[in-house]
Amino acid sequence: MKLQSLRLTDFRNHADTILEPCEDINLLLGKNAQGKTNLLESIYLLSRGQSFRARRDAELIRFGCDAAQLDAKLSDGKRDCMLSIRLGARRQTLLNGIRQKRASDAAGLFHVVLFRPEDLGLVRGASSQRRRFLDTALSQLRPLYGELVNEYTRLHAHIVRILRDREPAMLGTLDDFYYRLCCVGARMIPYRASFCTALTELTEKYHADISGGEALSVRYETVSTVRDLSASPTELGRALWEHYIAHKEASLRSGNVLTGPHRDDLVFTIDGQNAREYASQGQVRTAALACKLAEREIFTRADRTPPVLLLDDVLSELDAARRAYVLRGITGGQVFITACDVKPGEVAARRVFTISGGRVCRQEGET
């Protein structure tokens, strides 16, 4: 599915904005705080059913208004559909005019992959950000994986309560809960390992193309007792249990769950050096972008159609060659790029929108 038209009513700083994008690269130009990222946020919200910035719907409604409306026309070339979300005292989601019982019923109608400045944390940030990246991508690709993550999170929270409350009766159930945690974790690891194999291959390719030949490597790390990522869930469960037994006393002393897939990580290296410690800001941005492009390719292979790619402030701190790749080298699907300034001739003749004060002031390019 691609976005054919978008209308925002009282969404963020957009009082009444209509956007009619093309099917490939769309460039959103404008100074800071004019509403470019808000447009990307609206597309993300329509796809995922949630914002990537706001926790509450009230934050998405234009100041002084009681409600906001998002209306999108989508098409896959064979069929069209209308998706609408009304934000107010109570959210309403409509698909072809029919109200959906839950917002999640329409989520995933079309997929998006988002890059934003915060994604530099994929390389330099805490391991929790890289796990969130894995879990978010895999939950869209494999709904069963999302159920496993929810179950693992629930068991993990229960074990933390047991460790911290230290009630004797509950401490007696600790091994049982850890056993269940190991079983669920053993089913999560193959999903992560398989995804990371594809991610590593594609990220290395995209990074070499963008950077002009720098060698990026991505490695998936899980608990040390897991020596064979291709092992069966039963064998993986035994390995996780072995690690738990070795760290049980330390967990009891610390009051934390010290072992399990909730501590998994991805390690990035560029030309053999740890990117987290030695990469420049431009290299970090390139590595994070390559990772997102690889994610997009994995989705394309799974769905046979590219997801909509949202690139927010991706051009900052990139040299001319890397900027040229972003503006000319990304092909094969619908793309939205926000930028403050682009030099004449720097971007191929696609569709360019100038955004100012929460509205589209000018549209250039093909119609």
N, C-alpha and C positions, 0 to 999 in steps of 0.2 A: 504494500500500500504506500502511495505517495500523497503528499499534501497538495491539493489543487487550490484551495483557498482557505483563508483563516480570517475570522472576524473576532475582535476583542472589544467587549463593552465594559467599561469601568473595571478593567483588569490592571492592577498596578497603576502606572501612570498613563495608561491608554484609555482615553474616554470612549473613542469609537474609531478603531483602526481596522482597515481591511488590507490584507496582504495576499497577493496572487503570485505565488512563486513559480519558477520554471522547474523542470524535472531534473535538472542537474545542479550546477553551482549557483547559489544565491548569496550575494554579498550584502550585508547590512552595515552601512557606514554611518558614523555619527560620533559626536563628542561623548565624553563620559556622562553617565546618568541621564541619557536621553530616552532610554527604553529599549535598547538593542537586546540586552540579556533578558529582559522581560518577555520579548517575543520568543526566544528560545525556551524560556521557562514554561510558556503556555503550550508549546508543542510537546515538551517533555511531560507536562501534566496530562495532556490529552492521551499520550501513549501509556504512561505508567500509572496514572490515577493519583499521582502525588507530585509535589514540588521538590526540586533539588535544593531549595533555599529556605522555604517556609515550613514551619511545623503546624501552623493553624491556617485554615482557609481565610480567616478574617484578615490576615496579613496580605492576602492577595487582592483584596477589594480596594478600589481607588478611594483615597481619603475623602470622607464626607458622604460616601455612598453606602447603601445598605446591601447591595448585591453586585455580582459581576457575572458576565456571560462569555463563554468561549464557544464558537461555532466553527467547525471544520468540515470541509468537503474532502473526502478521501477517495482514491481510485487506484485499482491495480491494473487498469487497462481493459478489464473485462466487466467490472462492476463498480458502481459508485455507491458511497454511503455518506450519511451525514451524522456526525458525532458532536454532541453538545454537552457542555457541563455548566451548570448554574451554581454559583457559589453564594451562600447567604447564611441565614440562620440554620438552614439545612441544605446539604448538597443534593443536587439532582443531576443524574446522568441520563441522557437520551440518545438512543441509537435509531436513526431513521424515524425520529419522532416518538419512539416507544420508550417510556421510562424504564430504566433498569432497576432491579431490586437493590443491587449493590454496585458501588462504583467500580469494583473489581471485575464486574461482568463485562465491561467494555474495555478494560485495560488489556493491552497486548494486541489490540486490533491492528495496530502497526507498531513496529519496533523502532527504537531510537538508540543511538550510541552518542553519549555526550562527553566532550572534552571541555574542561574549564580550568582556570588557573589553580584551583584547589587540587586538581589531579596531579600536580607536580609531587604531591605526597606519595604517589605510587612509587616513586623512586627514593625520595628523601624522608618521607613521613614515617609514622609508626606502622608496625606490622598490621595493626587492626585495619588500616586503610586498604592495604593490599588484600587482606581477607575479605573485606567488604566488597571490593571490586570483583573478586572471584565469586562470592556468594550471589551478588546481584546479577552478574552475567549468567551464571549457571542456573539460577532460579527461573530466568526467562527461557532459557534453552530447554531445561529439564524440570518440569513442575514437581516431579517426585523429589528432586534434590532440595527444592524449597521446603517441602514437608520435612525432610530429614534435618535441615538446618533449624526449623522451628522446634522439632522434638529435641535436638541437641541443646538448643538454647534453654529450653524448659528444664531439662535434666541438670544442666550446668548451674542454673540459678538455684535449683533445689539443693544441690550438693553444697554450694556456697553458704546457704542458710544453715545447713547441718554443721558445717565446719565452724561457722561463726557463733551459732547459738550454743553449741557444745552440750546439748541435752543428751544425757547418757542413753536414753531409749532410742533417740534418733541416730546417734553415733553408731549404734548397733546395726543400722540399715545402710551404712555408708558403702560397704562393699557391694551390696546389691545395686545401689544407684550407680556406682562407678562401672559395674559390669554392663549395665544397660547403656551407659554413656560410651563405653568402648565398642559395643555392638553397633550403635548408631554411627559413631565416628568411623568405624571400619567400612561402613557403606558410603560415607562421604568421600573418603580418600580416593577411591578409584575415579570418581567424577572429577575431582580436582586434578588428579594426575593426568587424566586424558585431556582435559581442557588445557592444562599447562603445556603438554606436549605440542599441541597445535599452536598455542599462543607463542611458545618459544620460537618455533620454526618461522612463523609469520612475522613476529616482532623483529627478529634478526633481519629478515628480508626488507621490511619497510624501513627500518632504521638505516640500513646500508644505502637504500635509495635516497632517503631524505638528507643524510649527513654526507653523502659522497664517498662512502666506503668505511666509515668507522664500524668496528665489530662490537655489536651488542650481544650479550648473553643473558638469558633469564633462567634461573634455577629454582625449582620448587623444593621447599624444605618442610618436612614433617618430623614427628618424634623420632629420636635416634634409633629406637629398636625396630622401626619399620625399614627393613633393608631391601625389600623387593616391592616396588609400587604396583607391580602386576599380580601380586599374590591374591588369593581368594579372600573374601570378606572374613571368613573364619580365621585364616592365618593372620590377617591384619588385626583382627580383634585380639588374638593371643599376644601379638606384639604390643598393642596398646595396653593390654592388661599387665604385661611384664614391666612396661615403663611406669605404670601406676603403682605397682607393688614396690618398685625401687624408690619411688618418691612419696610414698604414703605418709611416712613420719614427718617429712618436711611439709607436706600439705596440711597435716594436723597442726603443726607448730605455727604455720603462717596464716592459716585460715583461708587459704586460696587454693583453687584447682590448678596445680602446677604442671599438669601433663595432659596432652590431648590435642586434637586438631584445631582447637580454639587458639592455639599458639603457632599454627602453621605460618609460613612466610614465603615470599618471593625475593630472590636476591638478584639484583641487576649489576652487571659488570660491563664496562666499556673499554675495549682494547686491553682487557685483562685486569683492569683496576675497578675496585668497588665504586660504583656510581654514586652511592649514598654519601661517600666521603670525599671523592676526588672530582666528580663531574662538575663542569661549569653550569651556570644557569641555563644557557642555551642548549647544552647537551642533555640536561635533565628534562627540559621541555621537549626536545626531540625524542627522547626515550619514552616519555609518557604518551606523546602523540602516536608514536609507532605502536605502542601497546593498544591504544584505542583503535587504530586502524586495523590491527590484527583481530581485535574483538569484533569489529565490523565484518571482517572477512569470514570469521567463524560463523557468525549469524547468517551471512549470505550463503555459505555452504549448507547450513542446516535448513534454511527456508527457501533457498533458490531465488531469493530476491534480497537486495541490499537493504538494510535498515536505514532510516533517515539519520544522517550524520550531523550533529550539532557541535560546532567548534566556536567556543567563546573566548575571545581575546587570545587566540592561538599564535598570532604573528609576533607578539612582543618578544624581544630578546632573541629573535632568530636572525641570522645573517641573510644576505640577499639570496643565496642559493637555496637555503631552507625555506625562506618565504616563497620563492618561486615554485618550489615543489607543492606547498600547501595550496597556492592559488591556481596552479596549472596542472599538477600531477595527480590530484585525487579525482578519480573518474569512476563511472559505473554505478551511479545512484544519486539520490537527492541529497544535497549538502547545503547547510546554512552556516555562514562564517560571519562573525562580528569583527569589526575593526574600526579604529579611530581614523586611520588615514591609509590610503593606498595610492601609489604613484600611477599616473596615466600609463597605460600599457602593461602594468604589472599583472593584471588579472585578465584572463581570457574573456571574450565577449559573451558573458552569461547575462544574468539579471542582477542589477545593482539597485538597492533601495537606500535612500538617505533618510535617516531617522532623526527627528528633532522634536523635543517636547512631547514625547508620547504619541507621535503620529508619523506617517510616511509622507515626507515632503516632496520626494521626487523618486521616479522610477526610470531606470535606463536599461538599455540592452534589448534583447529579443523579446517579442510579445507573443 
